[in-house]
Each structure stands twice: as C-alpha cells, then as structure tokens.
Amino acid sequence: MAAPNPVGVGLIGAGNISDQYLTHLTAFPDLRVAVVGDLDTGRAETQARKYGVEQWGTAADVLAHPDVDIVVNLTVPAVHAEVSSAILAAGRHVWSEKPIAVDRADARALLDRAAEAGLRVGVAPDTILGPGLQTARRAIARGDIGTPLSAQTVMQYAGPDLWHPNPEFLFAEGAGPLFDMGPYYLTALVCLFGPVDRVAALGSTAREVRTVRSGERAGTEFTVAVPTHVSALTRFEGGGVGQSVFSFDSPLTRTGFVEVTGTEGTLVLPDPNTFAGDVRITRVQQRDRDPEWETVPPVGIEAGRGLGVLDMARAIRGGHPHIATGDLGYHVLDTMISIDEAVVSGETVPVASTAPAPPLVPEDRDPYGATL
C-alpha cells in the first residue's frame, strides 16, 4: 500500500472563523495543515499550537512554505481579492472565505489570473456540500415537491455588534447583512434553482452609528457604511422566483429559514449556514388544517467548514472539477452587487453573469477517509 500523500494547506487569517476551519482541516486525512499566518503572529502561533500545526508566522511565511499547495484565505472581505491575488502569484491554489471580492472587477481579474496560471479558486460557503442541502437537492430532483416554483429565505437578528468583539468590518463596504450572510442563502438558491437572471430590492439603515456590545471594547462606537436591512426579489434563468430578507435590525431572531414551494408540496431546508439538519416536506393540505410534515432521510456524512478545501484538494489530485468554484462565487457576488444597485436605484437590475448549478456530491463520499 502506498504511503499517505495528503495535500498541503496553509491558512492566512487566524481570527474567529479559523477555529471552525482548523477543527476540520486537521481532521481530514487527505489534508495536512502546514502553517498558519496572520498580521498578528502571536495570534497565528496560538492557533497553530492549539491545533497541532508545526509552523506559524506572517502571510509571507505561508506563501513561501514549500509544502503548501492550497492557501485558505480567511482575511476580512475588503482584502480578499488582494490576498487571493498574492496567493496565485506565489503559485498556490486559493480557497477564499466569502465573498470572493467586494467588487466585480477585482473578482473577475482574480479568476482570469487563476485561469492563466492553471490554478484553482474555490469560494465559500462550502455548506452546499453538506448533507442538508444535498438531501434537499436530491428530493427536488426526484420530484418530491413537483416542479419547484418559488423560494423564501429569512435571515434577521439584532446584528453582529451584539456578540463580535470587533464588528466594524461587518458594517463596512462589502459587508452588511447582504454581503455577510447573503452568500449562504443565495448560493443555496442557485444550487436549487440555477443562476439568477435579475433582481429588485429595497434597503434601509436603522442606525448610522452602532456600539460594540461585547468583549474588552464594549461601548466603542463606530459608523455604519451599508444598508442593515435588505429585502430582495430574485428571478432565476429557469423561471423560478425568490424573496429574501437580510437584516441586522431585528430584535426578533429568525435565521436559517429557506422554504421552496413546488406544484405538489413545500420543502423546508436546514440553515444554509450549517452542513446538516432535517429536510422536511409537506404536501397539499386543506386551508383550515395544520400541515403534516415528513422528514427526508439525510444523505451523506456531516463535516464542517473546510469541506470545500478537501473537495478541491481531491479534485486537483483527481484532475476533475471541484464543486464550490470561483465562477459560482463570482455569480453570487454579481447577484449581491446587483441587489445593492437595485436598493440604490429602485429599479430592477439584470445579473450579467451566469454559473451552472454545481454537481451533486457522491452519496458515498467520506471526508474522513484517506483517499490520496
């Protein structure tokens, strides 16, 4: 038997989200995390030691590491394109946290640069690879709810200033509820309905100044630069329609709601910000009766953030496409920017880009198996 030959991975960005990534990346036998980098090298060292990673340092140390094939970009959205471009210039494949960039031009340039170099770009969310969405996609493909017609999604709560110790970047350009949480919901909808054709939207900002409400900086005020409530309508190329709420202005928390209505039934998905959860279906009911629900048996093995990195690593070695591609990430970014433009203009905005719905994950795929 050949010796295991895992794909080398480096991380740039050792902030809050790195815990979730490192928990899983260090548990997948087909990957080996070689180095963690951050502007704060002390923070990089803390995360590296916590997860048994042997080396740490700056972003430059990650890019120079000889064993790194894929670099995971966990920086703040405003520098995603800049850091990902540096990763490509160093000859490494990129996995980027969402969004791929904060404007179309930088995102397009990044994908063109990767294509010219023969390198890959993968973009979060990789929750679309989890059993939750995969089970829903299979149910719809089987015709369990007939022909899918429409979707509703809701993501609303009081905002990340409630819990994040440094929330300013989540209220800056390229963030807000649309760009921060929209990728989970819109990517799921593209997987279910296909690419978005056009959008309309309204938005508002409840408070121009917010206050950090947790951690050592509690009481610090900061300026809000983006709409903190967005209501969007989407029309898909295949003819389906969707309506979505993205809000940091609601005292009532209602997140993870994705409902797809078809000609023969309605399907409710688990939270698209998670990898698993129940898929439920209700059939046509009399108006004065409570709905009767059935649960669809889940398909696949649950994992967590980093699953897209693993899929890309196996695809690179196997010479086949990965699932959460840069093109998909670009189309979702293009859709969000179009929604933002619709908020400003008050007009319906066409979405110029397109992207095919990604392929299904094989039912027998085991993230924790050694295949390389």
NULOGU-421462 format. One record per residue (C-alpha): y, x, z; residue in three letters. Coordinates in pm, whole numbers, plus 32768, in hexadecimal, padded with zeros to 4 digits. Example, Ala and Ser with C-alpha at 12.3 -4.5 7.8 and 13.67 -1.06 7.14 Angstrom:
residues 2
+------+------+------+-----+
!    Y !    X !    Z !   r !
+------+------+------+-----+
! 7E3E ! 84CE ! 830C ! Ala !
! 7F96 ! 8557 ! 82CA ! Ser !
+------+------+------+-----+
//
This chain:
residues 372
+------+------+------+-----+
!    Y !    X !    Z !   r !
+------+------+------+-----+
! 8000 ! 8000 ! 8000 ! Met !
! 8159 ! 8082 ! 7FA4 ! Ala !
! 8249 ! 80D4 ! 80BD ! Ala !
! 8359 ! 7FD0 ! 80FD ! Pro !
! 8490 ! 8013 ! 802F ! Asn !
! 85A7 ! 7F34 ! 80B6 ! Pro !
! 86FA ! 7F14 ! 8010 ! Val !
! 8810 ! 7FCB ! 80C8 ! Gly !
! 8933 ! 7EFA ! 8146 ! Val !
! 8A86 ! 7F54 ! 81D7 ! Gly !
! 8B84 ! 7E6D ! 827D ! Leu !
! 8CFE ! 7E81 ! 8267 ! Ile !
! 8D98 ! 7DA6 ! 8373 ! Gly !
! 8D11 ! 7D94 ! 84D5 ! Ala !
! 8DC4 ! 7C5A ! 854A ! Gly !
! 8D42 ! 7B0C ! 85CB ! Asn !
! 8C69 ! 7AB4 ! 849F ! Ile !
! 8BB7 ! 7C07 ! 84A1 ! Ser !
! 8ADA ! 7B9A ! 85C4 ! Asp !
! 8A41 ! 7A86 ! 84F2 ! Gln !
! 8A09 ! 7B6D ! 83CA ! Tyr !
! 897E ! 7C90 ! 8490 ! Leu !
! 8890 ! 7BAE ! 8551 ! Thr !
! 87DF ! 7B53 ! 840E ! His !
! 8816 ! 7C84 ! 8333 ! Leu !
! 876C ! 7D5C ! 8436 ! Thr !
! 8647 ! 7C66 ! 844A ! Ala !
! 85F3 ! 7C5D ! 82D5 ! Phe !
! 84ED ! 7D69 ! 8283 ! Pro !
! 856A ! 7D8B ! 811D ! Asp !
! 86BF ! 7E03 ! 8199 ! Leu !
! 8731 ! 7F2A ! 8268 ! Arg !
! 8891 ! 7F29 ! 82F6 ! Val !
! 88FF ! 8093 ! 82E1 ! Ala !
! 8A69 ! 808D ! 8356 ! Val !
! 8B7D ! 7FAD ! 83E0 ! Val !
! 8CEB ! 7FEF ! 8391 ! Gly !
! 8E33 ! 7F5D ! 840D ! Asp !
! 8FA3 ! 7FB6 ! 842C ! Leu !
! 8F56 ! 7FBE ! 85A0 ! Asp !
! 8E3F ! 80C0 ! 85AD ! Thr !
! 8E00 ! 8072 ! 871B ! Gly !
! 8DAC ! 7F0E ! 86BA ! Arg !
! 8CCC ! 7F90 ! 85A4 ! Ala !
! 8C16 ! 806C ! 86A0 ! Glu !
! 8BE8 ! 7F49 ! 8791 ! Thr !
! 8B4A ! 7E70 ! 8683 ! Gln !
! 8A74 ! 7F89 ! 85FA ! Ala !
! 89E8 ! 7FE2 ! 8751 ! Arg !
! 89B0 ! 7E73 ! 87A4 ! Lys !
! 88D1 ! 7E41 ! 8674 ! Tyr !
! 882A ! 7F95 ! 8664 ! Gly !
! 88EC ! 8016 ! 8536 ! Val !
! 88F1 ! 8191 ! 8535 ! Glu !
! 8A48 ! 81D8 ! 84A0 ! Gln !
! 8BA7 ! 8146 ! 84B5 ! Trp !
! 8D07 ! 81A5 ! 8450 ! Gly !
! 8E11 ! 813A ! 8359 ! Thr !
! 8DF6 ! 807C ! 8213 ! Ala !
! 8DFC ! 81CD ! 8161 ! Ala !
! 8CCC ! 8239 ! 822D ! Asp !
! 8C11 ! 8105 ! 81B7 ! Val !
! 8C68 ! 8143 ! 804A ! Leu !
! 8C01 ! 82B1 ! 8063 ! Ala !
! 8AB3 ! 8271 ! 810B ! His !
! 899C ! 82E5 ! 8020 ! Pro !
! 88A2 ! 81DA ! 808B ! Asp !
! 8980 ! 80AA ! 804E ! Val !
! 8934 ! 7FD2 ! 7F1D ! Asp !
! 89E8 ! 7E90 ! 7F85 ! Ile !
! 8B29 ! 7E7C ! 8050 ! Val !
! 8B6D ! 7D3C ! 8111 ! Val !
! 8CE2 ! 7CF2 ! 8115 ! Asn !
! 8D40 ! 7C3D ! 8257 ! Leu !
! 8EB4 ! 7C85 ! 8252 ! Thr !
! 8FC5 ! 7B7A ! 8262 ! Val !
! 8FF2 ! 7AA7 ! 8124 ! Pro !
! 913E ! 7B46 ! 80C2 ! Ala !
! 9093 ! 7C95 ! 807E ! Val !
! 8F43 ! 7C1A ! 7FFB ! His !
! 8F97 ! 7C76 ! 7E92 ! Ala !
! 902B ! 7DC9 ! 7EEF ! Glu !
! 8F01 ! 7E2F ! 7FC3 ! Val !
! 8E00 ! 7DA7 ! 7ECD ! Ser !
! 8EAB ! 7E69 ! 7DB3 ! Ser !
! 8E8E ! 7FA8 ! 7E7F ! Ala !
! 8D1D ! 7F5F ! 7EB9 ! Ile !
! 8CE2 ! 7F3B ! 7D43 ! Leu !
! 8DAA ! 8079 ! 7CFF ! Ala !
! 8CB9 ! 812C ! 7DE9 ! Ala !
! 8B96 ! 80B3 ! 7D15 ! Gly !
! 8B0E ! 7FB9 ! 7E10 ! Arg !
! 8AB3 ! 7E4B ! 7DEA ! His !
! 8B90 ! 7D52 ! 7EAC ! Val !
! 8B3E ! 7C32 ! 7F8F ! Trp !
! 8C86 ! 7B8E ! 7FF8 ! Ser !
! 8CD2 ! 7A91 ! 8100 ! Glu !
! 8D83 ! 7963 ! 8071 ! Lys !
! 8E64 ! 793F ! 7FB8 ! Pro !
! 8E2A ! 7A46 ! 7EAC ! Ile !
! 8FA5 ! 7A7B ! 7E9E ! Ala !
! 90E1 ! 79B3 ! 7EE2 ! Val !
! 9154 ! 7996 ! 7D77 ! Asp !
! 90AD ! 796B ! 7C26 ! Arg !
! 912B ! 7AAD ! 7B87 ! Ala !
! 909E ! 7B91 ! 7C94 ! Asp !
! 8F53 ! 7AD6 ! 7C99 ! Ala !
! 8F31 ! 7AE4 ! 7B1F ! Arg !
! 8F87 ! 7C56 ! 7B16 ! Ala !
! 8E83 ! 7C97 ! 7C21 ! Leu !
! 8D6F ! 7BEA ! 7B5D ! Leu !
! 8DD5 ! 7C9A ! 7A1B ! Asp !
! 8DCE ! 7DEA ! 7ACB ! Arg !
! 8C73 ! 7DA4 ! 7B55 ! Ala !
! 8BF0 ! 7D3E ! 79FF ! Ala !
! 8C7B ! 7E7A ! 795F ! Glu !
! 8BD7 ! 7F51 ! 7A6B ! Ala !
! 8A89 ! 7E9A ! 7A65 ! Gly !
! 8AB3 ! 7E38 ! 7BD1 ! Leu !
! 8A82 ! 7CEC ! 7C81 ! Arg !
! 8B6A ! 7C0F ! 7D49 ! Val !
! 8AE3 ! 7B0C ! 7E3C ! Gly !
! 8BC3 ! 7A1C ! 7EFA ! Val !
! 8B95 ! 7949 ! 8031 ! Ala !
! 8B38 ! 7846 ! 8096 ! Pro !
! 89CA ! 789D ! 808E ! Asp !
! 8984 ! 7760 ! 8152 ! Thr !
! 892D ! 76CF ! 7FFC ! Ile !
! 87E9 ! 7799 ! 800C ! Leu !
! 877D ! 76F5 ! 8153 ! Gly !
! 867A ! 75E2 ! 817C ! Pro !
! 8786 ! 74D9 ! 81BA ! Gly !
! 882E ! 74DA ! 8066 ! Leu !
! 86EF ! 7541 ! 7FB0 ! Gln !
! 8637 ! 7413 ! 803C ! Thr !
! 8754 ! 732E ! 7FD5 ! Ala !
! 875B ! 73BD ! 7E75 ! Arg !
! 85E6 ! 7387 ! 7E4C ! Arg !
! 8602 ! 7221 ! 7ECB ! Ala !
! 8713 ! 71D1 ! 7DD2 ! Ile !
! 8657 ! 727C ! 7CB7 ! Ala !
! 8525 ! 71A4 ! 7D07 ! Arg !
! 85FA ! 706D ! 7CE6 ! Gly !
! 85E3 ! 700F ! 7E56 ! Asp !
! 873B ! 6F68 ! 7E46 ! Ile !
! 873C ! 6F17 ! 7CD4 ! Gly !
! 885D ! 6FA2 ! 7C0A ! Thr !
! 895E ! 704F ! 7CE9 ! Pro !
! 8AB3 ! 6FAD ! 7CBC ! Leu !
! 8BA4 ! 7025 ! 7DC6 ! Ser !
! 8BD0 ! 70FA ! 7EFC ! Ala !
! 8CA1 ! 70F8 ! 8038 ! Gln !
! 8CE0 ! 7223 ! 8118 ! Thr !
! 8DA7 ! 7243 ! 825A ! Val !
! 8E0B ! 737C ! 8319 ! Met !
! 8F0F ! 7335 ! 8424 ! Gln !
! 8F5D ! 73BC ! 857E ! Tyr !
! 9080 ! 7442 ! 8647 ! Ala !
! 907B ! 7597 ! 859B ! Gly !
! 9007 ! 76FD ! 85D9 ! Pro !
! 9137 ! 774B ! 86AE ! Asp !
! 9075 ! 7689 ! 87B6 ! Leu !
! 8F64 ! 7793 ! 87D3 ! Trp !
! 8FA9 ! 78C7 ! 86FC ! His !
! 9050 ! 79E9 ! 87B8 ! Pro !
! 910E ! 7A55 ! 867C ! Asn !
! 9131 ! 791B ! 85A6 ! Pro !
! 9269 ! 7975 ! 84DF ! Glu !
! 91AB ! 79D9 ! 83A3 ! Phe !
! 9108 ! 7880 ! 8398 ! Leu !
! 9261 ! 77E3 ! 836A ! Phe !
! 92DF ! 78E2 ! 826C ! Ala !
! 92E3 ! 78D2 ! 80F0 ! Glu !
! 917E ! 78C3 ! 806F ! Gly !
! 9102 ! 7814 ! 81A9 ! Ala !
! 9148 ! 76C9 ! 8256 ! Gly !
! 9038 ! 75C0 ! 826A ! Pro !
! 9014 ! 75AE ! 80EF ! Leu !
! 8FD4 ! 7720 ! 80AF ! Phe !
! 8F2A ! 7767 ! 81FE ! Asp !
! 8E33 ! 7645 ! 8208 ! Met !
! 8E49 ! 75BA ! 80A8 ! Gly !
! 8D53 ! 76B9 ! 8017 ! Pro !
! 8C34 ! 7627 ! 80E6 ! Tyr !
! 8C70 ! 74C3 ! 8075 ! Tyr !
! 8CDC ! 7504 ! 7F0F ! Leu !
! 8BC3 ! 75FC ! 7ECA ! Thr !
! 8AC9 ! 74FE ! 7F4C ! Ala !
! 8B5E ! 73F3 ! 7E69 ! Leu !
! 8B4D ! 74D9 ! 7D3A ! Val !
! 89DE ! 751A ! 7D8A ! Cys !
! 899E ! 73A2 ! 7D98 ! Leu !
! 8A7E ! 7321 ! 7C7D ! Phe !
! 8AC9 ! 744F ! 7BA3 ! Gly !
! 8C1F ! 74E6 ! 7B5C ! Pro !
! 8D6B ! 743C ! 7BA7 ! Val !
! 8E36 ! 73BF ! 7A7E ! Asp !
! 8F7E ! 734F ! 7B1F ! Arg !
! 901C ! 730A ! 7C71 ! Val !
! 9131 ! 7246 ! 7D1B ! Ala !
! 91AD ! 7279 ! 7E7F ! Ala !
! 92AF ! 7239 ! 7F8D ! Leu !
! 92FC ! 731C ! 80B1 ! Gly !
! 93D5 ! 733F ! 81E7 ! Ser !
! 942D ! 7433 ! 82FD ! Thr !
! 943E ! 7397 ! 8456 ! Ala !
! 94E0 ! 74C3 ! 8504 ! Arg !
! 959E ! 75E5 ! 846B ! Glu !
! 9558 ! 76B9 ! 85A1 ! Val !
! 940D ! 76CF ! 865B ! Arg !
! 93A5 ! 7775 ! 87A1 ! Thr !
! 9278 ! 784E ! 87EB ! Val !
! 91B4 ! 778C ! 88F2 ! Arg !
! 909E ! 7879 ! 895C ! Ser !
! 9067 ! 79E4 ! 89B4 ! Gly !
! 9158 ! 7AEF ! 8A29 ! Glu !
! 9265 ! 7A7D ! 8931 ! Arg !
! 926B ! 7912 ! 89A6 ! Ala !
! 93CC ! 788B ! 898E ! Gly !
! 942E ! 7961 ! 8861 ! Thr !
! 94DE ! 7895 ! 8754 ! Glu !
! 94B6 ! 78CC ! 85DC ! Phe !
! 9532 ! 782D ! 849A ! Thr !
! 9457 ! 774E ! 83C1 ! Val !
! 946D ! 779C ! 824B ! Ala !
! 9380 ! 769A ! 81B4 ! Val !
! 932F ! 7526 ! 81C0 ! Pro !
! 925A ! 74DB ! 82EF ! Thr !
! 91D9 ! 738E ! 826A ! His !
! 915D ! 735D ! 8105 ! Val !
! 90C1 ! 7225 ! 806E ! Ser !
! 9024 ! 7273 ! 7F1B ! Ala !
! 8F7F ! 71B5 ! 7E00 ! Leu !
! 8E93 ! 7267 ! 7D13 ! Thr !
! 8DF7 ! 7202 ! 7BCA ! Arg !
! 8CC9 ! 72C5 ! 7B57 ! Phe !
! 8C76 ! 731F ! 79F0 ! Glu !
! 8B3F ! 7246 ! 7A05 ! Gly !
! 8C0E ! 7114 ! 7A62 ! Gly !
! 8BDC ! 70FE ! 7BDB ! Gly !
! 8D07 ! 70E7 ! 7CC7 ! Val !
! 8D4F ! 7164 ! 7E25 ! Gly !
! 8E4E ! 7137 ! 7F38 ! Gln !
! 8E82 ! 723A ! 8047 ! Ser !
! 8F53 ! 726B ! 817F ! Val !
! 8FA6 ! 73C8 ! 8200 ! Phe !
! 9077 ! 73C1 ! 833D ! Ser !
! 90E5 ! 7498 ! 8461 ! Phe !
! 91BA ! 7378 ! 84E5 ! Asp !
! 90BE ! 7288 ! 857E ! Ser !
! 9084 ! 725A ! 86F5 ! Pro !
! 8F3E ! 71B4 ! 868C ! Leu !
! 8E3A ! 72B2 ! 861C ! Thr !
! 8D6E ! 7242 ! 84F3 ! Arg !
! 8CCF ! 7361 ! 8437 ! Thr !
! 8B9C ! 7399 ! 8365 ! Gly !
! 8BAB ! 7243 ! 82BF ! Phe !
! 8B26 ! 723C ! 815A ! Val !
! 8AAC ! 70F3 ! 80CB ! Glu !
! 8A2B ! 70BE ! 7F69 ! Val !
! 8A0E ! 6F5C ! 7EE0 ! Thr !
! 8920 ! 6F0C ! 7DC5 ! Gly !
! 88B8 ! 6DD4 ! 7D0B ! Thr !
! 878C ! 6D9D ! 7DF2 ! Glu !
! 87F1 ! 6E34 ! 7F3D ! Gly !
! 88D7 ! 6F13 ! 8006 ! Thr !
! 887E ! 7073 ! 8079 ! Leu !
! 8922 ! 7123 ! 81A0 ! Val !
! 8913 ! 729E ! 81A7 ! Leu !
! 891D ! 7383 ! 82D6 ! Pro !
! 8A5A ! 7448 ! 831B ! Asp !
! 8A9A ! 7529 ! 81E9 ! Pro !
! 8B15 ! 7635 ! 82DA ! Asn !
! 89AD ! 7652 ! 8359 ! Thr !
! 8864 ! 76AB ! 82B7 ! Phe !
! 877F ! 7594 ! 832F ! Ala !
! 8785 ! 7439 ! 83C7 ! Gly !
! 86FE ! 72E5 ! 836A ! Asp !
! 872F ! 7244 ! 8216 ! Val !
! 8737 ! 70C8 ! 823F ! Arg !
! 8725 ! 6FB1 ! 8140 ! Ile !
! 876C ! 6E3D ! 815D ! Thr !
! 8716 ! 6D41 ! 804F ! Arg !
! 87CD ! 6C08 ! 7FE5 ! Val !
! 87FF ! 6B27 ! 8115 ! Gln !
! 8887 ! 69CB ! 8153 ! Gln !
! 89F6 ! 69E0 ! 81B2 ! Arg !
! 89C8 ! 6955 ! 8312 ! Asp !
! 88A5 ! 6A3B ! 8371 ! Arg !
! 88A7 ! 6B95 ! 8409 ! Asp !
! 882D ! 6C9F ! 8314 ! Pro !
! 86C7 ! 6D15 ! 832C ! Glu !
! 86AA ! 6E8D ! 8309 ! Trp !
! 858F ! 6F6C ! 8299 ! Glu !
! 8586 ! 70E2 ! 82C9 ! Thr !
! 8524 ! 71C1 ! 81A6 ! Val !
! 8436 ! 72DA ! 8214 ! Pro !
! 84EE ! 7428 ! 8202 ! Pro !
! 848F ! 7529 ! 80FC ! Val !
! 84AE ! 769D ! 8146 ! Gly !
! 84CE ! 7791 ! 8267 ! Ile !
! 860F ! 778A ! 8330 ! Glu !
! 86DD ! 78C9 ! 834A ! Ala !
! 8854 ! 7903 ! 8363 ! Gly !
! 8982 ! 79BF ! 82DD ! Arg !
! 890C ! 7AE6 ! 8214 ! Gly !
! 880C ! 7A19 ! 8155 ! Leu !
! 88E0 ! 7A3D ! 801B ! Gly !
! 88E7 ! 7BB8 ! 8045 ! Val !
! 876C ! 7BB6 ! 805E ! Leu !
! 874D ! 7ADB ! 7F29 ! Asp !
! 8832 ! 7BC5 ! 7E68 ! Met !
! 8775 ! 7CF9 ! 7EDB ! Ala !
! 8628 ! 7C68 ! 7E6A ! Arg !
! 86C5 ! 7BF8 ! 7D21 ! Ala !
! 874F ! 7D54 ! 7CDF ! Ile !
! 85FB ! 7DF2 ! 7D18 ! Arg !
! 854C ! 7CE0 ! 7C52 ! Gly !
! 8642 ! 7CE2 ! 7B32 ! Gly !
! 868E ! 7B6E ! 7B40 ! His !
! 87CC ! 7AA7 ! 7B96 ! Pro !
! 882B ! 7A69 ! 7CFF ! His !
! 8891 ! 790C ! 7D71 ! Ile !
! 89E7 ! 7919 ! 7E19 ! Ala !
! 8A95 ! 79C8 ! 7CF8 ! Thr !
! 8BF7 ! 7A3E ! 7CC6 ! Gly !
! 8C1D ! 793F ! 7BAE ! Asp !
! 8BC7 ! 7826 ! 7CA0 ! Leu !
! 8CBA ! 78B6 ! 7D9E ! Gly !
! 8DC7 ! 78CC ! 7C93 ! Tyr !
! 8D96 ! 7761 ! 7C2A ! His !
! 8DB4 ! 76EC ! 7D93 ! Val !
! 8EF0 ! 77C0 ! 7DBE ! Leu !
! 8F7C ! 7731 ! 7C7A ! Asp !
! 8F31 ! 75D3 ! 7CFB ! Thr !
! 8FE0 ! 7615 ! 7E47 ! Met !
! 9111 ! 76AB ! 7D9E ! Ile !
! 911C ! 757C ! 7CB7 ! Ser !
! 9110 ! 7498 ! 7DE9 ! Ile !
! 922C ! 755F ! 7E84 ! Asp !
! 92F2 ! 753E ! 7D3F ! Glu !
! 92B1 ! 73C7 ! 7D40 ! Ala !
! 933C ! 73B1 ! 7EA2 ! Val !
! 947D ! 7459 ! 7E2F ! Val !
! 94A4 ! 73A3 ! 7CE2 ! Ser !
! 941E ! 724D ! 7D3D ! Gly !
! 9366 ! 724F ! 7BF0 ! Glu !
! 91FD ! 725E ! 7B82 ! Thr !
! 91A2 ! 73C7 ! 7B35 ! Val !
! 9089 ! 7434 ! 7A48 ! Pro !
! 8F9B ! 7543 ! 7ABE ! Val !
! 8F81 ! 7640 ! 79A4 ! Ala !
! 8E4F ! 76FF ! 7A19 ! Ser !
! 8CE8 ! 768A ! 7A23 ! Thr !
! 8BA5 ! 7705 ! 7ABC ! Ala !
! 8A41 ! 7685 ! 7AA0 ! Pro !
! 89A1 ! 75F8 ! 7BD9 ! Ala !
! 88D9 ! 7719 ! 7C6D ! Pro !
! 875D ! 7714 ! 7C57 ! Pro !
! 868A ! 7692 ! 7D72 ! Leu !
! 85F7 ! 7784 ! 7E6F ! Val !
! 847C ! 779E ! 7E45 ! Pro !
! 83D3 ! 76CB ! 7F51 ! Glu !
! 82F9 ! 77ED ! 7FC7 ! Asp !
! 8410 ! 78EC ! 7FEA ! Arg !
! 83F8 ! 799C ! 813D ! Asp !
! 8532 ! 7A57 ! 81AC ! Pro !
! 8469 ! 7B08 ! 82B9 ! Tyr !
! 835A ! 7B89 ! 81D3 ! Gly !
! 835C ! 7CF0 ! 8151 ! Ala !
! 8358 ! 7CDD ! 7FD5 ! Thr !
! 83FF ! 7E23 ! 7F66 ! Leu !
+------+------+------+-----+
//
